[in-house]
Amino acid sequence: MLDPWPTVIRSVKFGNATLNRPAQALRGFTLKREQAELLARIRDVANGLILVLEVRGGLPVSMEIAEQPSAAAIPTD
């Protein structure tokens, strides 16, 4: 049994069709898809740290997130 569980590193690329959340319009301001994906991914990080955030031309391109698995995600078998 591992105690504590190892840290998980996830790589995320923005601009893919994998995240199906539409960009939100805020009082006449529309986010670009990559910006909306970045904000959605940040909201989804429960217990983690963004290690790398790559930005090109003012838009997020990719990021790496280090996360500790939650107790619900750890298999009990």
Secondary structure, 3 states (H helix, E strand, C coil): CCCCCCCEEEEEECCCCCCCCCCCEECCEECCHHHHHHHHHHHHCCCEEEEEEEEECCEEEEEEEEECCCHHHCCCC
